[in-house]
Amino acid sequence: MKIAQVVTLVSPDGAYGGPLRVAANQLRALRSSGHTVRLFAAHRGYATAPTQLLGVPLTTRTARMLLPGTGFAGLSSLPLLDLLRRELPRYDVVHVHLARDLVTMPAARLALGLGLPVVLQTHGMVDASSHWLARPLDTLMTRPVLRRADRTLYLTERERRDLEQVSRGEARLTELTNGVPVPPVDLAGEEKSSVEVLFLARLHARKRPGVFVEAARRLAVEYPDVAFTLVGPDEGEGAAVQKQIADAGISTIGWEGALDPDRTLDRMRRASIYVLPSVDEPFPMSVLEAASCGLPCVVTDTCGLARAVDRWCAGAVVDDSTEMLVGAIRELLTDGRVRQERARNARAMVQEEFGIGAVARGLETVYADVTATASAGAGGKA
C-alpha cells in the first residue's frame, strides 16, 4: 500500500513535538512491513530542507506565519498545498495529523476534495475549544473535515468526547493508541556512572518547566552530585527558566536548549530519571520514549499515561504540587534498587502495551477498511 501522512511542521529544534514523532514512528513501522510511505510537512529553520526524518522519506515546503501571535495555528504553506495537489493522487490513503492550523486543515480538505481515502488523527489538538479563533475555523473547516473523513483516530476518552462535540456526532471514530519502537539494547536498571534527572520537552507553560527547576533547586542541596537538566526549545518559558536557574546559582541545574529530534533517544539514554510535570497532557510521546530507554518516569495524575505508569510501577504519579514532585524524585534518587526496578518496569510497560508494532497493525486494519470502502463506493458509482 502507498501511504502518505501529513503533519504541520518539521524544524531542527523539534518544536512540533509529539505529533511529528508519532507520524515518524508509524511510518517507519509501516515501511518495515513492506508499505511505501512518505511524510509531508511544512518546514522552517533549515538552511537545506531535510529529505528524511528518523529514516522516513520526507518532503517539505517552506512554512509561513500567516497569523502572528497564534503559535502553530497561524502557520501556513501554500507551496506545500500545491505539492500535495499533485502528489497525493499517487497514494492509496492519506493520513493527516490534524490540528486547528492552516497547514493540516487545508491539506485534509484538499485530500477529501480529490476523492481520496482520508484518515485523521488529532492527538488531542482538536478539543472543544472556546478560543476566538476556533469558532470560525470549526464552522468553515474543522467540522466539515471531521464529518467527511473516512476515519478519525483518537487516543483517550476525553478526546473522543471532544471530537463528538466538535463534529456534532458525525465523525467516524476509532481508538488508536500511540506506540514507540523499543530499543534493542536493554539498558533498564543499569547503574550509570553519574545520575541525571531529565526534563526533555518544549519549554511551554503547560509543561511547567519552572516547577521542574524549583524541584531541582530544593533537591540539589541534598544531592550535590546529581545533575538536573532541561532539554527542549523555548515555547514561551525560556526567559523565566533562565532567570530561575540564575537565581538558584547551582551549577548542577541547567538548560541545554533545543535538540534535533533524531538525537532524542540518545540523549534520554544518558539520563537516570525522566520528569514531566505538565498538567492535562493527553498522551506524551516523550514519556513513552523515556520509558523505552529504561528511565523511570515521574508524571502528574492528569497525564494520559498516569494510569499505565501507576499500574506498571514504572516511576511515580504525583499531583500538581511541587512538594509531591520533590518527594517522588527524592525516593528515586535515594534508593538505587527502587530506581532500577522501576526502570525495568518502564521498559516492560512499553514492550507489552505501547510497542509500535501493534500500532502499525491497527493502522493497517484501518487503512484496509477505508480503502475497501472507497473502492466499493467507486464501484457503485460506475
N, C-alpha and C positions, 0 to 999 in steps of 0.2 A: 504494500500500500504506500502511496505517496502522501506524506503528511506535512502540512505547513502549519507552523504556530506563529502567532504574532504577540509581541509584548511591547510595552510602551517605550522603554529606554534601556540602552546599554551605555556605560561610561566607565572610565578607568578606575574610578573610586567605588564602583559597585553601589551607587546611591539608590538604585531602584530596589535593591534588596531581594526579599523572598520570592516574589513572582518570577523574577528573572531566573533565579536558581531552580525554582520548580520546573520552569519550562526546559532549562538545560538538562536537568536530571531526567525528566520524562523522555526527551528526545534522544538522549544518549542511550537509555534503556531500550527504547523502541528501535533505534538503529541497530543495536546489538541483536535484536530479534529478527533482523532482516528487512526492516522497512526503510524506505528512502525518506529522509527528513530534512527540513530546513527551518531555521528560526529567522523571522523578520522583525526588525525593530528600528526605531529612530536612535540616533547616537549623538553624543556631544562629548567634548573633551579630548578627542583623539586627533593627533596630527595626521595619522593614516587610519582610515576606518578598518576595524578588525574583520577578519573573514571566518573566524571560528570562536566559540566560547565553550570551554570545558570539553573540547573535542567535537562540538556540534557545528555543522556548517551554518554560517551566519551571513545574512545580507542586511545591510543597514543603509539608511539615508539620514542626512543631517536633520537634527531636531531644531525647532524654533520655538521660543517662548512667545506665544500669541497673546496670553493674558498674564502680564507680570503681576507678581504678588499672590498667585494662586497655586504655587507649587507645581507638582506634576500635572495637575488638572489643566494647566494652561499650555502644556506642550502640544505642538502640532508638527506635522511633517508632510507637506504636500508632495515632495518628491517620493516619499515612501508610498503614499497612496497611489501615485502614478505608476510606480513599480508594481505594486500589488495588483492593480487593474490588469497589467499584462501577464504577471506570473501566476496568480492564484488559479486560473483555469486549468493549469497543468497538474493540479493536485487533486487527490481523491477526497480529502477532507481538510477543512480549515478550522484550527483550534485557536481561539482568541482569548488571551488572558485579560479579561475585560475590566476596565476601570472607567470612572467618570472623567475621561480626558479626551483630547482632540486628536489622539493617535489611534487607540484601540477601538473607540466607539465608531468613528468613520470607517475603520478597517472592517469591523463586523458588518456594518450596514452595506459596505461595498461587496463583501463576500456573499451576503444574502441576496443582493441585487443581481449578482452573477449567477444565481441559482445553484450555488454550491452547498453541500452539506456543511453546516456550521455548528461547532461545539464551543460553548462559552465556559470560562472558569473565572470566578470573580474574587477569590481569595479574601473575602470579607470587605472588599473595596466598594461594592455596590450595596450600601446599607440603607436603612430607612431614614435618610438624612433630611434635616430641616434647613440645611445650608442654602443661602440665597441662590447660589449657582446651580444647585442640584435640581431645583424645581423645574426651571425651563429646560434644562438638559434632559431630565427624565421624560418630560412631555414630548420633546422633539425626537429624542434618540433612544434613551435607555429603555423605556417601556416598549416601544415598537421592536427593538432589537431582541429583548428578552422574550417577547411573545412569538417572534418569528423563528428564533433559533431552534435547531433540531434538538439540542440538549443543552442544559446549563448545569454545571457541576458545582456542588457546594461541599464545604468542609464540616460545618458544625450546625447544630440545630438552630442556633441564633441566626446564622447566615441563611438557612432555609426559610425561616420566618420573614427575614428582611426581603428576600427575593420574592416570596409570595406577596408581600405587601407592595413592593415596587411594581411588580408585574400585574398586580391585581388578580393573582391566582392563575395566570395564563402561561407561566413559564413551565417548560418540561424539565423537571428537576431530577437529578441523580446524585447520590452521595459518592464522593471520591476522596479518600484520604491523601495526604502528602506522604512522600517517601524519599529516602536518600540511599545512595549506594553505601554499602558497609565496607570500609577499607579492608583489604585482605590481611594486613598485618594487625594483629590484636595487641594493642598497647594498653588495654584496660587493666588497671590495677598496678601497672609498673610504677615504681617509685622513681621520680626524676631527680636529677642532681640538685635542682632548685625548685621551689614551689612558687607558682604564679596563679593568682586569681584573675580571670579574664572577663571583661565585658567587650564583646565584639558585636556591634550593631551601629545603626545610624545614631548620631547624637541629636535625637529628636525628643521633644518634650514627653511624648508618650512612653519612650524607652526609659526615661528617668535616669540619665547618666549622672545627674547631680546626687541622687540617692546612693548610687554606687560609690562615688567619690567620698561622700560623708561616711559611709560604712567603712571604706578603706582607711579614712583618717582615724576612726576610732580603733580599728584593729591593728594599724601599723605600729602602734606603741607596744602592743602585746607580742607582735610577730615581726620584729625588725628585719628579718631575713626574707620575708615573703614579699614578692612583687605584686602590685595591684595595677593592672594595665587596662586602659580603654583603647579600642581599635575601631575606627569607623569614620565615615565622612561627617562633616558638620552639617546638620539639618536644623540649625537654629539655636542649639545649646552650646556650641563650641566656646564662645567667649565666656559664658558663665562657668563652664567646666574648667577652662584655663585659669580663671580667677580663683576658683575653689582650690585647685591644685597649688597655685602660687601662694595663697593664703595659708594652706596647710604646711607648706615648707618641708615636706617629707619626700626625700629622694626616691623612695620606692613606689610612689604613686605617679603615674604618667599617662599621657595620651599620645599614641603613636601616629595618629592621623588616619587617613583613608588607606584601604588595602585593595589591590587588584583582586577581583572575585576568584581568579584562578589560584590564588595563594591562600585562600581562607582555611582550608583543611590543614595545610602545613603549619599555619600559624596557630591553629587550635591545638595541634598535637604537642606543641611546646608548653602548653599550659597544664595546670593541675585541676582547676575547678572553673566551671563556667557559670556566670551570674547574669541573669536578665531580669532586672527589677521592674520591667514595664507592666502596665495595667491594661486590662481589656485587649490583650494580644490574641488575635484569633487562632493562629497556628504558626508559631515562629519557626522558620526553617533553621535558624541558627541554633536552636536548642537541639533539633534532630541531628544536625551536623556535629555539634559538640558531643552529643551522646554517642554518635557513631565512632567518634575518635576515642571513646573511653573516658570522657570527662563527666563527673557527677554534676548535675545541673540544678541550680537554685532558681526557682521561678515563683511568681506570685499566684495566688489562688484564683485570679481571674484570667490566667493564661489558658489557652485552649488545650495545652498539653499537661496541665497540672494534674489531672486525674491519672494519666499514664505515668507521670513521674512518681506520684504517690503510690500507685498500685505496684510498680516495679521497684520501689525504694531506690530510685535512680538519682537521688540527690536530695532536694528538700523543697517543700512547698510552704510559702510564707504569706502573711497578709501584706498590706501595703506599707507597713510601718518600717522605719529604719531599724528600730530595736530588734524586731524579729529577724530581719535580714542579717544583721550583725550576728545574732545568735546562731543562725543556720551556718553561716560561713565559719564562725568560730568552731563549731562542732567538727566540721570537715577539716579544718586546719589542725585542731588539737589531736584528733585520733586518726592516725595514718591507716589503721586497719579498717575503720569505718569508711574512710575516703576510698580505699582500694576496693572494698566490697561494693560500694555504690557506683564506682566506675565500671566494674564488671556488669552490674545490673543495668547501667545505662546502655552499654553496647548490646546487651541481650534484648533490651526493650526495642531497640531499632531493628535488630535481626528478626525478631518474632512478630512485631506489629507494624513497623514502618519501613520495611525494605522496599526499594524501588521496583523490584521485580513484580511484586503483587500489584503495584500501582500501574505498571505498564500493561499487565494482563487485563486489568479493569478498563484501561483506555482502549485496548484492542477490542474489547467487547462493545464498548460504546461506539467506537468508530464503525465497526462492522454493522451495528444496528442502524446507525443513521445513514450510512451509505446504502444499505439494503433498502431502507425506507425510501430514500431519494430515487433509487433505481426503479422501485415499484411504482412510485408516483410518476416518473418519466414514462414508464411503460404504459401506465393507464391513460396518459395524455396523448400517446402516439395514435 
